[in-house]
Amino acid sequence: MTSSATAPFETLLLEFNREDHVATITLNRPVRLNAFNRTMCEEMRAVWGIVKQDEGTNAVVLRAAGSRAFSAGLDVKSDYGQPDNVWNHEDPGELLSPKWQKMWKPVICAVQGMCTAGALYFVNESDVVICSQEATFFDSHVTAGLVSALEPVGLMRRVGLGDTLRIALMGNDERVCADTALRIGLVTEVVDRELLWARAHEIAATIAAKPPSATQGTVKAIWESLDKPYRAALDQGLIYTRLGNPLGKAELAAQVVPVKSDPRIR
């Protein structure tokens, strides 16, 4: 296995596995339960840009340091620093989101421990989500007297209206366990904690081995279809197949190693 790390960030780790064409992003504030502050948001935006432009990366693993939490959402003990003009306030999720950054490389999210509130941004915007047996998901907003209005928008696209409302309204009083998360479609696989990172990398490497024009075009087509009426989504998808299929087929052909002919065989 060959890997390399980028220049250090304050809140994140970024590593590249050149053999498997996988980049790994690790949330690295375990003492603060990997809660995001302004610095992490800005570093996440920068990292998505780096990964997007890196031609040696075909898939991404998003994971978190420590055992207690994947992320506790926004760090309420730090000042996020919104502008004084309320009309210029931004949603932190825009900086955390690979899709807002138009980064279409598949993202595999590996969740351990607690995942709450703003941490759902990471889950909502990933393409494949897996978790460990002890993982729990919940939305703490209403318990803290806050309106839960942003994270549920993405959550509804994964688990539907009923489960989204239950999670948003129950607050801290109900924790979605790993088995329930699997049942409602919040995650697609549950593994033992010690296998979580390896399994996430395995999934990413499997995807990364496919022609990148095909996988990235698939991610882009599916996510953009969510914002369009059915027929409009089909029309746009047809355009993407016309654009992407020749590129993907060429990449696949380039991966095939020609078999040397044996002059003795006719």
C-alpha positions, 0 to 999 in steps of 0.5 A, a space after each residue: 500500500 502506498 500513501 501520502 499525507 498533505 500539509 497538516 490542517 488544524 482540524 482534519 487529516 488528509 491522506 492519499 492512497 495512490 495504489 487504490 486511488 482513495 483519499 481519506 479525510 479524518 475529522 480530527 478534533 476528538 477532544 471536542 467530539 469532532 464538533 465542527 467550528 469555523 476552522 473545520 468548515 473552511 478546512 473541509 471546503 478546502 479539502 473537498 477542492 483538493 480532492 476534487 482536483 486530484 486526478 489520482 483520487 477516484 473515491 473518498 473515505 470520510 471518517 473521524 478520530 476517537 471512539 466516542 463520537 463521529 461528530 457532535 455537530 456544531 461546536 457550541 462552545 466556539 463562535 462560528 462568526 456569522 456576519 452582523 447582517 442577518 441576510 449574509 448569514 451562511 449555512 455551515 453545511 454549504 462548506 461541509 458539503 462535497 455536493 455544494 463544492 461540486 465534488 462528484 467523486 463517491 464519498 463513503 462515510 464511516 460512522 462510529 459512536 455518536 452522530 448528532 445535529 450538524 453531523 448529519 450534514 456529513 451523512 446526508 451528503 455522502 454516497 455510501 454510509 456505513 456504521 459500527 455496532 455502537 453508533 447512535 444517530 440523533 438530532 439534539 436541536 429541539 432539546 436545546 430549544 433550537 429549530 431543526 430546519 436544515 439537516 432534516 432536508 437532507 435526511 428526508 432524502 435518505 429515510 423519508 418524512 416519517 422517520 425524519 420527523 420522529 428523529 427531529 422532534 424526539 431530540 435527545 430522548 431517542 437515539 437511533 441505534 445501528 440496527 434501526 439505522 440499517 432498517 430505515 436506510 440511514 446506513 447500508 451496512 453495520 460492522 464491528 468497530 475494529 473493522 469499520 475503517 478497513 471496510 470503508 476503505 474496501 468499499 471505496 477501493 472497489 468503487 475507485 477501481 471502476 472508470 472514474 468518468 462512469 462513477 462520477 457521472 453516476 453520482 452527479 446524475 443521481 444527486 442532481 435528479 433530486 432537485 428536478 421533476 421526474 421527466 426533467 431528471 430523465 432528460 438530463 440523465 440521458 445527456 449525461 450518458 451521452 457525455 460520460 459513456 464514451 469517456 468511461 468506455 475509453 478509461 475501461 479500455 485503457 485499464 485492460 492489459 493486452 495479452 501477448 500473443 503466442 506465435 505458436 498458437 494459430 
